[in-house]
Amino acid sequence: MSQKPTIQQPQTTPTSRKTRAEEVSSIPARMRIYRVIRKFLLGFILVSLINVLFSFFFLTPKMYSIDRENREMVIKYRILQDRIRTAEQRLNEIRHRDHYVYRSLFSVDTLTTNGIYQAYPTEKYAAMQGDSYEQLMIPTWQQLDQLARTLYATSLSFDELQNLSSDKEQMTTAIPAIWPIDRTALRNHIGAFNPRRYHPILKRIQPHNGVDFGCPRGTPIYATGDAVVEKAQKSGYNGGFGRQILLNHGFGYKTRYAHLDKVLVERGDTIRRGQIIGHVGNSGRSTSSHLHYEVHYKGRPVNPINYFNHNITESEYEALMENLRETNFEGL
């Protein structure tokens, strides 16, 4: 009797069965992790979209806080602008009294403020350029800087007035306040002070920094205020001035007497107002006998006529102003 062949079943060991069980069980675990991550990412994206949509229509707490701070900043700038305008008005009132009351009492010119009001470079405000509030911030700071410059100039003016007040008696005799010649000796008209004078000899625009008194040669010349002789040039052309005297009155004032016939003082002499210091002549660049008279305040020529009203009446002063004409006495 024949025997059927037996089929051998693969033998399984406990170890192999354990490995297959782990593989089968690990697949659902990975799926669960993937699903969790996917849900997390979808939730994050959804929350982000909701946050963007919400912030588009509504302010977030942080944006609301920033917006509130911006509104407060704008209000503060508006208040600052109002305070600057108020301060400017008060400062302008003080400057008006300074120019037209205090300085009139001391008979002095307005303080020269060259350079003080020079605008700040635009680089100073570069940090604010391009900002959404640029049109508010830059003009405000420019106003504030202008106020600071005006305040500084006013303080300088009052410092000067304070010094003048302590030397009031000496100053009143030092300021050039009388005529440099006897008015009865005048002939023809008076050559006017003219910063834009057309030069009669050189044929070009050249300032005439004084006034010319046409009078006979030898007419006495008087010091117009107490002073010390700074120059007493008795010969030479001297830049066209010829024989000339330069007096230093202090307090920022100097006076020049040019085209003289004789110089009667020496450098370093102390001079009193009304003292005869020389005689009218025709020296230097001059076309006829006359006195060229200048007043300088802090290095800047000023119109001498403004100082003659200290010893003449109003009608005389008006007649004097009408008598002023373009000079033809000299080529200076």
C-alpha positions as CSV (number, residue, x, y, z in Angstrom):
1,M,0.0,0.0,0.0
2,S,1.5,3.3,-1.1
3,Q,2.0,6.2,1.4
4,K,0.9,9.8,0.5
5,P,3.6,12.4,0.6
6,T,3.4,14.7,3.6
7,I,3.5,18.4,3.2
8,Q,5.7,20.0,5.7
9,Q,4.3,23.2,7.3
10,P,6.7,26.1,7.9
11,Q,7.8,26.1,11.4
12,T,7.1,29.2,13.3
13,T,9.1,30.2,16.3
14,P,7.9,32.4,19.1
15,T,10.3,35.1,18.0
16,S,9.0,35.4,14.5
17,R,5.4,35.5,15.7
18,K,6.3,38.4,18.0
19,T,7.9,40.4,15.2
20,R,4.9,40.1,12.9
21,A,2.6,41.2,15.7
22,E,4.7,44.3,16.4
23,E,4.7,45.2,12.7
24,V,0.9,44.8,12.5
25,S,0.4,46.9,15.7
26,S,2.9,49.7,14.6
27,I,0.9,50.6,11.5
28,P,-2.1,52.0,13.4
29,A,0.2,53.9,15.7
30,R,1.9,55.8,12.9
31,M,-1.5,56.5,11.4
32,R,-2.7,58.0,14.7
33,I,0.4,60.2,14.9
34,Y,-0.1,61.4,11.3
35,R,-3.7,62.2,11.9
36,V,-2.9,64.1,15.1
37,I,-0.3,66.2,13.3
38,R,-2.6,66.8,10.4
39,K,-5.4,68.0,12.7
40,F,-3.0,70.2,14.5
41,L,-1.8,71.8,11.2
42,L,-5.3,72.3,9.9
43,G,-6.3,73.8,13.2
44,F,-3.3,76.1,13.2
45,I,-4.1,77.2,9.6
46,L,-7.8,77.7,10.4
47,V,-7.0,79.8,13.5
48,S,-4.5,81.9,11.6
49,L,-7.1,82.6,8.9
50,I,-9.7,83.5,11.5
51,N,-7.1,85.8,13.2
52,V,-6.3,87.5,9.9
53,L,-10.0,88.0,9.0
54,F,-10.7,89.3,12.5
55,S,-7.8,91.7,12.5
56,F,-8.9,93.0,9.1
57,F,-12.3,94.0,10.4
58,F,-11.5,94.5,14.1
59,L,-8.5,95.7,16.1
60,T,-6.6,93.2,18.1
61,P,-5.8,94.2,21.7
62,K,-2.2,95.0,20.7
63,M,-3.2,97.0,17.7
64,Y,-5.9,98.8,19.7
65,S,-3.2,99.8,22.3
66,I,-0.9,101.1,19.5
67,D,-3.7,103.1,17.9
68,R,-4.6,104.6,21.3
69,E,-1.0,105.6,21.9
70,N,-0.8,107.2,18.4
71,R,-4.0,109.2,19.1
72,E,-2.5,110.4,22.4
73,M,0.7,111.3,20.6
74,V,-1.2,113.4,18.1
75,I,-3.1,115.2,20.9
76,K,0.2,115.9,22.7
77,Y,1.7,117.4,19.6
78,R,-1.3,119.6,19.1
79,I,-1.1,120.8,22.7
80,L,2.7,121.4,22.2
81,Q,1.9,123.5,19.1
82,D,-0.6,125.6,21.0
83,R,1.9,126.2,23.8
84,I,4.6,127.1,21.3
85,R,2.3,129.7,19.7
86,T,1.4,131.1,23.0
87,A,5.1,131.3,24.0
88,E,5.9,133.0,20.7
89,Q,3.2,135.6,21.2
90,R,4.5,136.5,24.7
91,L,8.1,136.5,23.5
92,N,7.2,138.8,20.6
93,E,5.6,141.2,23.1
94,I,8.8,141.2,25.1
95,R,10.9,141.8,22.0
96,H,8.7,144.7,21.0
97,R,9.3,146.3,24.3
98,D,12.9,145.6,24.0
99,H,13.2,147.2,20.5
100,Y,10.9,150.2,21.0
101,V,10.9,150.9,24.7
102,Y,14.0,149.7,26.5
103,R,16.5,150.4,23.7
104,S,15.0,153.8,23.1
105,L,15.6,154.7,26.7
106,F,19.3,153.8,26.3
107,S,19.5,155.3,22.7
108,V,21.0,152.1,21.3
109,D,20.4,150.2,18.1
110,T,18.7,146.8,17.9
111,L,20.9,143.9,18.7
112,T,22.6,142.4,15.7
113,T,21.5,138.8,15.4
114,N,23.4,137.6,12.3
115,G,23.6,133.8,12.3
116,I,21.3,133.3,15.2
117,Y,18.3,132.7,13.1
118,Q,20.1,130.5,10.5
119,A,17.9,127.5,9.8
120,Y,19.0,124.1,11.1
121,P,20.2,121.6,8.4
122,T,17.5,119.2,7.2
123,E,19.6,116.3,8.4
124,K,18.5,117.2,11.9
125,Y,15.0,116.0,11.1
126,A,16.0,113.1,8.9
127,A,14.9,110.5,11.5
128,M,11.3,111.8,11.2
129,Q,11.2,111.8,7.4
130,G,9.2,109.1,5.9
131,D,7.2,108.6,9.1
132,S,3.4,108.5,8.8
133,Y,3.2,111.5,11.1
134,E,6.0,113.4,9.4
135,Q,3.8,116.4,8.5
136,L,2.9,116.8,12.2
137,M,6.3,116.1,13.8
138,I,8.8,118.0,11.6
139,P,6.9,121.4,11.6
140,T,6.4,121.2,15.3
141,W,10.1,120.6,16.0
142,Q,11.0,123.4,13.6
143,Q,8.7,125.7,15.5
144,L,10.3,124.7,18.7
145,D,13.8,125.3,17.3
146,Q,12.8,128.7,16.1
147,L,11.4,129.5,19.5
148,A,14.7,128.5,21.1
149,R,16.7,130.7,18.7
150,T,14.4,133.7,19.4
151,L,14.6,133.1,23.1
152,Y,18.4,133.0,22.9
153,A,18.6,136.2,20.9
154,T,16.2,137.9,23.4
155,S,18.4,136.8,26.3
156,L,21.5,138.3,24.6
157,S,19.6,141.5,24.1
158,F,18.6,141.7,27.7
159,D,22.1,140.9,28.8
160,E,23.4,143.8,26.8
161,L,20.7,146.1,28.3
162,Q,21.7,145.0,31.8
163,N,25.3,146.0,31.1
164,L,24.1,149.3,29.6
165,S,22.0,150.1,32.6
166,S,24.9,149.8,34.9
167,D,26.9,152.3,32.8
168,K,23.9,154.5,31.8
169,E,25.6,157.8,32.8
170,Q,28.8,157.0,30.9
171,M,26.9,155.7,27.9
172,T,24.8,158.8,27.5
173,T,27.9,160.9,26.9
174,A,29.6,158.3,24.7
175,I,26.9,157.7,22.1
176,P,27.4,160.0,19.1
177,A,24.4,162.3,19.5
178,I,25.4,165.7,18.2
179,W,26.3,167.3,14.8
180,P,30.0,167.0,13.9
181,I,30.0,170.6,12.5
182,D,28.1,173.8,13.1
183,R,25.0,173.6,11.1
184,T,25.3,177.3,10.1
185,A,28.4,176.4,8.1
186,L,26.5,174.0,5.8
187,R,26.4,174.8,2.1
188,N,24.4,173.0,-0.6
189,H,22.8,169.7,0.4
190,I,23.9,166.8,2.6
191,G,25.2,163.7,0.9
192,A,23.0,160.8,2.0
193,F,23.9,157.5,3.6
194,N,23.3,154.9,0.8
195,P,24.3,151.2,0.9
196,R,23.4,151.0,-2.8
197,R,25.0,154.3,-4.0
198,Y,26.2,154.5,-7.6
199,H,29.8,155.6,-7.5
200,P,30.2,158.9,-9.3
201,I,33.9,158.2,-10.2
202,L,34.2,154.4,-10.4
203,K,30.8,154.1,-12.2
204,R,29.6,151.1,-10.3
205,I,27.5,150.3,-7.3
206,Q,29.5,150.9,-4.1
207,P,28.1,151.7,-0.7
208,H,28.3,155.2,0.8
209,N,28.6,154.3,4.5
210,G,28.3,157.9,5.8
211,V,26.9,161.3,5.2
212,D,28.7,164.3,3.6
213,F,28.5,167.8,4.9
214,G,29.5,170.4,2.3
215,C,31.2,173.3,4.2
216,P,34.1,175.7,3.8
217,R,37.7,174.5,4.2
218,G,38.8,175.0,7.8
219,T,35.4,174.6,9.4
220,P,35.8,173.1,12.9
221,I,34.9,169.4,13.4
222,Y,33.5,168.4,16.8
223,A,33.6,164.9,18.4
224,T,30.0,163.7,18.6
225,G,30.6,161.8,21.9
226,D,33.2,161.0,24.5
227,A,35.8,158.6,23.0
228,V,39.4,157.5,22.7
229,V,41.2,158.3,19.4
230,E,41.8,155.0,17.6
231,K,43.3,156.6,14.4
232,A,44.7,160.0,13.8
233,Q,46.1,159.9,10.2
234,K,47.6,163.3,9.4
235,S,48.8,162.4,5.9
236,G,48.4,159.9,3.1
237,Y,45.7,158.7,0.9
238,N,44.4,156.1,3.4
239,G,42.1,154.2,1.1
240,G,40.6,157.4,-0.2
241,F,39.7,158.9,3.2
242,G,42.7,161.2,3.1
243,R,43.4,162.8,6.5
244,Q,41.0,161.1,8.9
245,I,40.2,160.5,12.6
246,L,38.5,157.3,13.9
247,L,37.1,157.6,17.4
248,N,36.2,154.6,19.6
249,H,33.3,155.6,21.9
250,G,32.9,152.2,23.6
251,F,29.5,150.4,23.9
252,G,30.0,149.2,20.3
253,Y,30.2,152.7,18.7
254,K,32.8,154.2,16.5
255,T,32.8,157.4,14.4
256,R,34.9,158.3,11.4
257,Y,35.8,161.9,10.2
258,A,37.4,161.9,6.8
259,H,38.9,164.2,4.1
260,L,40.2,166.6,6.7
261,D,42.4,169.6,6.2
262,K,44.0,169.3,9.7
263,V,44.0,166.6,12.4
264,L,44.3,168.2,15.9
265,V,44.4,165.0,18.0
266,E,46.8,162.1,18.5
267,R,46.2,158.4,18.7
268,G,45.2,157.3,22.3
269,D,43.9,160.8,23.3
270,T,40.8,160.9,25.4
271,I,38.2,163.1,23.8
272,R,35.0,164.8,25.2
273,R,31.8,165.4,23.3
274,G,31.9,168.8,21.6
275,Q,35.7,169.0,21.6
276,I,37.3,170.3,18.3
277,I,39.3,167.4,16.8
278,G,40.1,168.7,13.3
279,H,39.2,171.0,10.4
280,V,37.2,170.3,7.2
281,G,39.3,169.8,4.1
282,N,39.5,168.2,0.7
283,S,42.1,165.4,1.1
284,G,41.9,161.9,-0.3
285,R,39.4,160.9,-3.0
286,S,37.3,164.1,-2.8
287,T,35.8,166.4,-5.3
288,S,35.2,169.4,-3.0
289,S,35.6,170.6,0.5
290,H,33.4,168.6,2.9
291,L,33.3,166.3,5.9
292,H,32.6,162.6,5.4
293,Y,31.1,161.4,8.7
294,E,30.4,157.7,9.6
295,V,28.8,156.0,12.6
296,H,29.5,152.3,13.2
297,Y,27.7,150.1,15.7
298,K,29.3,146.7,16.5
299,G,31.3,146.8,13.3
300,R,28.4,147.6,11.0
301,P,27.9,151.1,9.4
302,V,24.6,152.7,10.4
303,N,22.9,155.9,9.2
304,P,24.3,158.9,11.2
305,I,21.1,160.9,10.6
306,N,19.3,158.6,13.0
307,Y,21.5,160.1,15.8
308,F,21.0,163.8,15.0
309,N,17.4,164.0,16.4
310,H,18.9,164.2,19.9
311,N,19.5,167.9,19.6
312,I,17.1,169.1,16.9
313,T,13.4,169.7,16.8
314,E,10.9,167.6,14.9
315,S,10.5,170.2,12.2
316,E,14.3,170.6,11.9
317,Y,14.7,166.8,11.6
318,E,12.0,166.7,8.8
319,A,13.8,169.5,7.0
320,L,17.1,167.6,7.3
321,M,15.6,164.5,5.8
322,E,14.2,166.5,2.9
323,N,17.7,168.0,2.3
324,L,19.3,164.6,1.9
325,R,20.4,163.8,-1.6
326,E,22.8,161.5,-3.5
327,T,26.4,162.6,-2.7
328,N,28.5,164.3,-5.2
329,F,31.2,165.5,-2.9
330,E,33.5,162.5,-3.1
331,G,34.4,159.3,-4.8
332,L,34.4,157.1,-1.7
